[in-house]
């Protein structure tokens, strides 16, 4: 039975991506790596990058 889009550990998201992005992702995924694993890893890296950028930018404002 389906549990819906949200449970205690995760939330299901839906998104559309350009064909060229999907093709590039498929070319660089590690053997045995699922699309979901790839996307979660990419999201974590992007979140970390933006948090560091925000901290850097915010730090400059306080000088």
FINUDO-183589 format. One record per residue (C-alpha): x, z negated, y negated; residue number from 1. Coordinates in steps of 0.1 Angstrom, whole numbers, plus 5000, padded with zeros to 4 digits. Layout:
BEGIN
[[X Z Y] NUM]
...
! end
This chain:
BEGIN
[[5000 5000 5000] 1]
[[5013 5009 4965] 2]
[[5023 4980 4943] 3]
[[5018 4997 4910] 4]
[[5044 5005 4884] 5]
[[5058 4970 4879] 6]
[[5069 4942 4902] 7]
[[5091 4912 4901] 8]
[[5123 4932 4903] 9]
[[5117 4966 4887] 10]
[[5095 4989 4867] 11]
[[5088 5025 4875] 12]
[[5094 5049 4846] 13]
[[5085 5086 4843] 14]
[[5104 5111 4822] 15]
[[5110 5148 4819] 16]
[[5145 5162 4815] 17]
[[5158 5196 4808] 18]
[[5168 5217 4838] 19]
[[5204 5219 4826] 20]
[[5207 5181 4825] 21]
[[5193 5178 4860] 22]
[[5216 5205 4873] 23]
[[5246 5187 4858] 24]
[[5235 5154 4872] 25]
[[5233 5169 4907] 26]
[[5268 5183 4904] 27]
[[5284 5149 4895] 28]
[[5264 5125 4917] 29]
[[5285 5107 4943] 30]
[[5279 5115 4979] 31]
[[5250 5093 4991] 32]
[[5240 5083 4956] 33]
[[5203 5085 4949] 34]
[[5189 5100 4916] 35]
[[5175 5065 4908] 36]
[[5210 5049 4913] 37]
[[5226 5075 4890] 38]
[[5199 5070 4863] 39]
[[5201 5032 4864] 40]
[[5239 5033 4861] 41]
[[5237 5058 4832] 42]
[[5211 5037 4814] 43]
[[5233 5005 4818] 44]
[[5263 5024 4804] 45]
[[5243 5037 4774] 46]
[[5228 5003 4767] 47]
[[5262 4987 4767] 48]
[[5276 5014 4744] 49]
[[5248 5010 4719] 50]
[[5250 4972 4720] 51]
[[5288 4974 4712] 52]
[[5281 5000 4685] 53]
[[5254 4978 4669] 54]
[[5277 4948 4670] 55]
[[5305 4968 4654] 56]
[[5282 4982 4627] 57]
[[5266 4948 4620] 58]
[[5301 4932 4618] 59]
[[5311 4957 4590] 60]
[[5280 4947 4570] 61]
[[5290 4911 4568] 62]
[[5325 4917 4553] 63]
! end
